[in-house]
Amino acid sequence: MWLRRELLLLAQVDDSSRALFGDAVGKTTLHEAQRFHSLISGSHEVDRAPNAELGRDDENDIDSDVEILCQQMSASVPTEEESDVVSLPREDADVAWDKFSASLDDTAKEAFRWANGFWRNGDIIASFSRKWAQRWVCKHAIGLGWTAELFEEFEKSLPYDGRARPRTERIGKKYQRIAFHKFLAHMADNVHYIADEGYFDTPKASRYRGPWQPWERDVDPTHWLRRTSDSGWGEWNAHVWWRPFEYKFALASDDAKRQWCADPGNLPKFERCIKISDESKNQWYSLRGFSQWREKEISGDASPLTRDIWFRINSIIVTQEDFSRLKHELRDKDYISPDFVSSTSTGHQVYLREYPWHPSAAIQDQFAEDEAWGEIKTPHVVPYAEYEWEQGSGDQSADMSLGLYMPSSFLIEKMVLRFDPNRFDCWMDNGGKEVFFDPSLKFDGPSFALLHCTSADKVLADENLVLVWLIGGKKMIVDNSSRPVKARMVFNTMLWTTGDGEIHDASHHYMEGAERKRHAGA
């Protein structure tokens, strides 16, 4: 497919230059036939995308020339059969392009320099010249006030960090960043935005809404958090009130360790893990969280076998009408996948205080099937969301990648919640009561999503909804000498409440390679 921009430029040069262009195209195609044939074979199709640099009258004036050129250029391109037979050195193609370039005046030469290279690189969608953009940014950085006299000596005094991005940037880089964002603003105002979705050759046109789409946000200015107490990795061995369960491994024989792995009786009492009391005796539902315990070295234990247990708490909300369907659907499923419940994430580009009202935080807040991963087909909503902000190489505003749980937009709407202006971890109702929070900011401990029980029960009862917990985990015996897993139990527990204060459960577990065992509660 010939680029319309390139054809429009070609229509404005003389016949001899066109002939040289055709010769260069033909020789390049012979040299790189397999790479470019599928692209060139569609050359009779002209891209009718709007052109930002030419007016409609200009386009109409040369449309007929473009069509003629398409036919001429298509005729000059060798067929696939010819390409298979003829071989041409790369140098011959380069000489042909040099001859074509030499036939142009300076203005046309600059225009074709990037347009020709763009086509030869095999791209399909028209784009800006990177060189032109770099020159524009450089010019405007200088126009903003950067001069060698003012800043060169200081910038040379900064420590050199090799290829890594320095902690202290040059002053010139800051001017360049301002100019670059000004350039992006000009693009946003004047050209169409094409989202980078799917395969590179099948883009989907989209509406440009802001710099979060091309991932150009690198610092969140709406908070001053530098870290939380949960890195998101590993275990948390200390006791915390929102995880009222601990595993303490005592000295045991290898047989006793295997028996521990196969015994469902030593699994946590999960109803005590999902309804908890804080230090002030307020009760909370635990909507989301992860726990893990690994056996450490025990004095007197020479065995290479160690014990390991972990589980993940997920939760969803369904209507009472759909609850039976959900139970039937999940009857024999494992809940252990981290993506079993697809929670909403801000995706490292939504500012904390933009959630959930800003266009960057376009959140699905209606009952729907889990289309993202296909794990749960029964219509449901997830009651929590995740704020995520990755610590990039240029972001020194945080000491770690940040993660924090927030209420989903569904909960915010149903419970009329608003964030606490004095805290980043808390959401309140209209009366100022703390209803949702993540304790990993206020306390030392893992990140969990906690919802006030009384407030939640009222919404569940009023709206005829069911809050469902889906807890999946594993117990394992691992041989530390060679790392293979010697035994493993998979356990899954479903708990639910309709807001009446009662929590019901159904569970199933199995040793890998053995038959599942099921327990149904009330």
N, C-alpha and C positions, 0 to 999 in steps of 0.2 A: 504494500500500500504506500503510494507516494504521499509524503506530508504536504498538506495544502500550503503551509507557509513556504516550503522549499519551492514548490511549483510556482507560487505567486512571484517569488524572487526571480526564478528562472525566466518567467514570462517577460521580464523587464530588461534582459540582456540581449546582445545581438546574436545573429544566427551562428557565427563562428564559435562563440562561447558555448552556445547550446550544444553544438556538435562535439566540442571538447568534453563537455559534461557527459554527454551520452557515451563517448569513448571510455571515460573514466569509470562510469557506472558499469559498462559491459565488462571491462577488465577486472574490476573489483569482484563482480559477480562470478566470473570464471574462477577466480582464486579462492573464493569462499562460498562456493555454490551450495554446499550442504547446509551451511549456517543460515544463509539468507534466502534460499529459494522460496520457501513458503511465504516470506514477507513480500518478495518481488512479484510472485505470481499473481498477487491481487492488486497490481499497480494500476489497473484501470479504474479502481474504485477511488474516488476523491473524497477526502475527509471534509464534511460540510460544517465542521465546528466553527462557531463564531471566532473571528480573528480580531484581537484587541488592537492591532496596529493599522488595519485597513478599514476604511469606511465602506458602507454597503454599496455606494456608487462606484467606488474603486473596484470592488469585487465583481460587480456586474460588467464593468468595462472589459475585464480581462478573463471572464469566465470561459469564453469561447477559446481564447488562447490556451488556457489551462487544459481544456479538453483535448485540443490538438496535441499539446505537449504530452499528455498522458499516453495517447496513442503512439506518438513517436518514440517515447521512452520505453514503452512496453515492447515495441518492435525491436529496439536495440538490445533488449535483455535476452541472453541466450536461454534456450529451453533446458529442462532438466537433463534431457538426453545429450544435448550438446555439452552441458557442464560436466557430465560424467566422462566425456571423451577428451575434452580440451583441458590442458593444465597450463597455468600462467604463473610466472614468478611474482611474488608480492612487489618486488621492486618495479616491475612494469606498471602495475596499478598505481603505485605511488608517483611515478613519473607522469602518468596521465593526469592525476589530480593536480600535480604541480603546474602542468601546462595550462589546465583550466583556470587555476588560481591566478597565473600570470596574465591571463587575458582580461582580467577584471580591473576596474578602477578601485581606489582604496575603499570607498563606501560599500560597493558590492562585495569586495573581497572579505571585508569584516563580517558582512551578513552571511556569506556562504561559508566562512570559516567554521562557525559553530553549527549552522544548519546541515552542512555536508557531513561534519564529524558526528552529529547527532544521528543522521540516518545510518552511517557506517557502523555505529555502535549497536545497531539492531533494536533500538527502542521503537515503540509504536506510538506513544502519546506525545503530542507536541509539548514542549517545555521551554522554560527560560534558559538562556545561555548562562551557565555558571560563571564564566569569565566576566560577562557583563555585570552580573549581580555582585561579584567580588569587587569589581572596579567601582560600582555605585556605592557599596558599603565603605570602601576605602576613602572615596572622595568625601562622603558625608561625615565620616569619622574625623577627618581633617577639618571639615567645615564646622564641626561642633566645638573645635578649639584645641585639638591635639597638635602639638608642634614638638620637633626634636629639641628645640631650645629649652622648652619647659620640662619635658618629661624623660628625654633619652638617658640622661645621667642616672636618674632615679631607677628607671627600669633595668638598666644594666647592673645595678647594685642588688637586684633581687636574686635569691638563691636559685640555682639551676637544678631542676628535678628530673632531668632527662626527658623521656617521652611522657611521663606522668604529668597530669595537670597540677600546677603549683597551688599551694594553699593561698598564696597571695598573688593575685593576678596583676598583670601590667595595667597601667592606666590606659594605654592604647587599646587593650582588649575590652575594657569597659566602654570606651567610646565606640568601638566596633560593634559591641552588643546592642547599644542603643540604636546605632545606624541600621543594624540587621533587622531589628524589630520594626523600625520605620519602613524598611523595605518590605517586610511581610505585610504591614498595614496597606501599603500601596497595592500589593498583589491582591489582598483581600477585597479592596475597593474596586478593582478594575478587571479582574479575570475570573474565570470559572474555577471552582475548586473541584478536584477529582480525588475522592477518598482512596487511600491505599488499602483496598480490600480485596480479598481473594488472590488469585494469581496475578502476576504483574501485567499480563497481556489481556486481562479481562477486568479492567477497573470499573467501578461503579460511581457514576456522577453523584455528587452530594452537595448539600448546601454548607457553605463555610459559616461556622458559628463562633469560632474562637481559637486561640493558640493551643488549646488542649488537644485539638484534633491532630495537628502534626507533631505533637509531643514537644512543644517549645517552652513549657513551664519547667523551671528548674528549682525554684524556691517557693515555699508556701508562706506568704506574708500574713496569714490570718491567725497564726499561733507562734509561740516562742518555745515550743517543746523541743528539747534536744535528745531526749530518750524516754523510754518507758522501762519498767522493770522486767519486761518479757521480750526476749530477743526473737521469739517465734521458733526457736530450735532447742532441742534437748529437753531435759527434765527439770523439775523444781522439787527439791527434796524437803524443804522446810514446810512446816505446818502453816496453813493459812485458813482463815475461817470460811472462805467461799469454796474450799475444796476439803470438806470434813472427812477425809479418808486418807490413810497412809498405809504403805506397805513397808514393813520392816522384816528383812530376811534374816532368819537365824541359821546357825550352823546346821547342815543337813547332809545326809548321805545322798549318793546319786539316785538311789531308788526312791528316796523321800522326795527329791526334787521332781522326778518324773511323776510321782503320785500327786504332788502339788499342781503340776501342769494339767493333769487330767481331772482334777476335782473341781466341779462347779461350785462347791460349797464355800470356797474361799474367795469367790468373786465379790466385788463391792456390792453393798446394798444400794442400788442406784436411786431408789426413791429418796434416800437420804442425801444423795449427791445433787439432785436437781431441785430440791426445796430446802433452803438453808436459812440460817439466821445470822445476822451480823452482830457486831459487838454491842449494839443497842437493842437487840432482840427483834429488829425488823426482819420480816421474812421476805425472801427473794427466790424467784425461779431462775435457775441457771439455764440459759438458752443455748449457749455455745461455749465450748472449752475443750482443752486437750490436757491429758494427764499421762505421765509415764514414770515408771520406777525400774531401775536396773540394779541388779545385785552387785554390790561392790566386793572388793576383796575382804574376806572374813578370816580373822586369825585362826589358824589351825585347819583351814579348809584347803587341801592340796588338789582338789578336783578341778578340772578345767571347765566343768559344767556350771553355767550361771543362769539365774532366772531373770525373766524380763516380762513386764506387763504394761500395756498401755490401753487407753480407750479415749474415744472422742465423743463429746456430746453435741448432737445436732438437734434442731427443733424446727417444726413447721406448724402452720395453722391451716386447718381444713374446716369446711362446714360440717355440721352434724349429719347432714344428708349424705355427704361424701365419705364419712368416716368408715363405714363398713366396706366400701370399695377400696379404701386405702389399706385396711387390715388384710383384705384378701390379696391385694396386689403384692404386699410386702411379706407375705406369710413365710416364704422360703428364701428371701433375699438376705444378703449380707449388707451390713451398714458401715463397713470398715473403710471404704474408699473416702479420701479427703474431699472428693467431689460428689459424694452421694447426695448431699444437699448443696445446691449451687447458691451460695449467698451472694448478695450484691456487693461489689467492690467499687471503690472510687477510682481504681485503676491508676494510681500514682500521678494523676493530672487534675483531680478535683480538689480544690482548696477545702480545708476542714469546715470553715464557716460558710461555704457555698452550699453545703449539703442541707436539705435536699431540694432547695428552691431554684438553684441556678441551672441554666441550660446544660452546663457541663455535667450535671448529675442527673441525666435522664434515666429515671429508675422505673422499672415495671412494678406497679403497686397493686395490681389486680390479681385475682385468683387465676392461675394458669398452670398448664402442665410444664414440667421442666424440660424446655426445648433445648437448652444449652448442652446438657449432657445426656438427657434421655433416661435418667435413673428413676424418676418418679413421675408416673403418668397421671395420677389423680390430681385434679386442680388443687393448688395450695399456694400459700404465700409463706415467705421466710420472714420471721419477725425481727431479724437483726441485719445489719449491714456492716461492712468493714471499711474503715478509713485506712488507706495504705499510701505511704509516701516513701519512695526508694531513695536512699542516700546515693546520689550520683557522684561522679568524679568531680563535678564542679560545684556541688552543694555542700558548703561547710556550715550550714545553719543547723544541722543535726549531727549527732555523734553516731547514729545508727539508723537503719531503715525503720520507719515508724509504722506501727500497727495498732489500731484501736477499734473497739466495737461500738456501734451506734444503733439506735432503733431504726428499723426499716421505715420507709415512707408510709407504709400501711399502718404501722403502729403510731407514727406521728400524727397521722390524720385521725385515726379512730380514738386515740387517747388525748388528742389536742396537746401535743408535747412541744416544748421549745427548749433550746439549749440554755444551760446556765451561763449567763454572761461572765461569771467569775471563775468558771471551771471549764476545762476541755473534755472532761470525762463524764459529764452528767447532763441529763435531760429532765425537765420538770413539767408538771401539769400546770393548768391555769392558776391553781392555788399556791404554786411555789413548792409543792412537795416533790422530793426526789423520787423519780419513777424508774429511770433506766440509768445504769452507769457501768463503766468498766473499771474494776478496782486496781488495775495494774499501774495507774498513775498515782493514786492516793496511797497505795500500800505496796510493799515489796512482795511480788507474787506474780503468777501467770495471768495472762489476759483472758478474761471471761466476759460474757454478755449477761448482765443481771437485770431482771425485770421485777418490780415490786408486785408481790403476790396479790394483795387486796385490789390494787388497781387493775391488774390483769384479769382477775376472776370476774370483776364487774363487766368488763368488755366482753369476755367470753360468754357470760350468761345473757347479756343484753343482745348480743349479735348471733346467738345460737352457733357458736364456734367451738372447736376442739383444739387445744394446744397439745401437740404430739411431740414427744422426745424420741429420737432414734439414736441409740447409743451402740456403737460397735467398737470392738477391740480384740486384742490377742494376748494370750499367755504363751510364753516360749521358753524352751530350754536350749541354750546356745553353747556350743563347744568352743571355748575361747582359743584353743590350740589350733583349730582349723577353720573356725567361724561357721560351719554348717549348723543349721537348726536341727536339733535332735528330736524335738516334739513341739507341737503347736496346737493350741485350742483357739478356735474362733468363736466369739460370743456376741450375740445381738440381743438387745433389749428394747422393746417399745413400751413407753409409758404415756399416759394421756390424762387430761383433766378437762372437764367441761365448765369449770369455774365454780363447782359446788364444794370445793375444798377437798375432794377425794382424788387420789391418784391411783390409777389402775395400771396393770402391767401384763405383758406377754413377752416371753423370751424364748430363744432357741440357741443352742450351742453344739459344737461338734469338734472332735479331734480330727485334724486333717488326715484324710484317708479312711475315716470312719463315718458311721451314719449319724445324721443330725438327731439331737434330742431336744424335745420341746417342752416348755412349761407355760401354761396359760394361767394368768392370774384372774382376779375378779373382773 
